Amino acid sequence: MSKDQKVRFLQELHKPQWQWENKKSIWKDQNISLQTKMKLLYALIYSIFLYACESWTLTAELQRKIQTTELRCLRRVLGIPYNTHTTEEVRRTITQHVNHYEDLLTIVKKRKLRWYGHVIRSNGLSKTILQGTVQGKRKRGRQKRKWTHNITEWTKKTFAETQAVAHNPELWTRLVHQSLTVAPLRP
């Protein structure tokens, strides 16, 4: 991740906190149900956080930051102090009260995989860039993690195989679903 990307990501990371402060009275209100608060969380906070997440290259550090942000938001919605309960207790509480809970990391992975299929089926500049057919030389030293490494890691297929499967929308949708159910959600 380049320095500019890191700065941009950290700015995105702090936007939900800013939004959170504006809506503090909603999160503390005892008359609003947990399900309603979760819907508001997705609409008001996660939507801002996930803006352009399809372009992120997920490293271990970035995944940890996504999980930290998610857990911070969930603790605030539940009104759980940071020092009283473990992460698993927070997740268990959420899954007990909210039907079909999907964590942020899974949402990011799903969006990236869907966008990849869309780009591979199109014929534009984004496909040319994604396939790495732009002229130029590589830098010396260890190469940085590429955006496509996430795709091949999650699908457990080579880049050429994922391109072939992505041309068929039904097969690609099935592969995306398989990849998200089989792949571990936590690094």
Helices and strands as residue ranges (DSSP letters): H 3-22, H 24-28, H 34-40, I 41-46, H 47-49, G 53-55, H 60-78, H 87-97, H 104-121, H 125-131, H 147-155, H 159-166, H 169-182
